[in-house]
């Protein structure tokens, strides 16, 4: 299927974040206090938004957050395409490191992108996360 990646607004990522990540919580649960400071990207298939990710750059570090793909489109490589684009943006901006809070059960996915598990973990909403990072 044909796809395209576009930079989108903070509000445009909310529905997919909510549907995929925390559907039983109010939509404001997936809104980040600094969403307006981030860059938000969406992957579209035939003009339908199916995957989103938000990128926050501070000095020479970047964090990606709230990476979500609609269930119907998971396992088809669309998230990989979107995350590869984010890695490229980080490299083009000459950042020293990119990092994320990964759900522990998804850490092997991020390892495919050269990200490494750190010893920092935390729990939120009953889910255990590990901080993963990649230097450039």
Secondary structure as GFF3:
##gff-version 3
##sequence-region A 1 136
A	DSSP	beta_strand	3	8	.	.	.	ID=ss1
A	DSSP	alpha_helix	10	21	.	.	.	ID=ss2
A	DSSP	three_ten_helix	27	30	.	.	.	ID=ss3
A	DSSP	three_ten_helix	35	37	.	.	.	ID=ss4
A	DSSP	beta_strand	39	45	.	.	.	ID=ss5
A	DSSP	beta_strand	48	58	.	.	.	ID=ss6
A	DSSP	beta_strand	61	69	.	.	.	ID=ss7
A	DSSP	three_ten_helix	71	73	.	.	.	ID=ss8
A	DSSP	alpha_helix	78	92	.	.	.	ID=ss9
A	DSSP	beta_strand	97	103	.	.	.	ID=ss10
A	DSSP	three_ten_helix	104	106	.	.	.	ID=ss11
A	DSSP	alpha_helix	107	111	.	.	.	ID=ss12
A	DSSP	beta_strand	116	124	.	.	.	ID=ss13
A	DSSP	beta_strand	127	135	.	.	.	ID=ss14
###
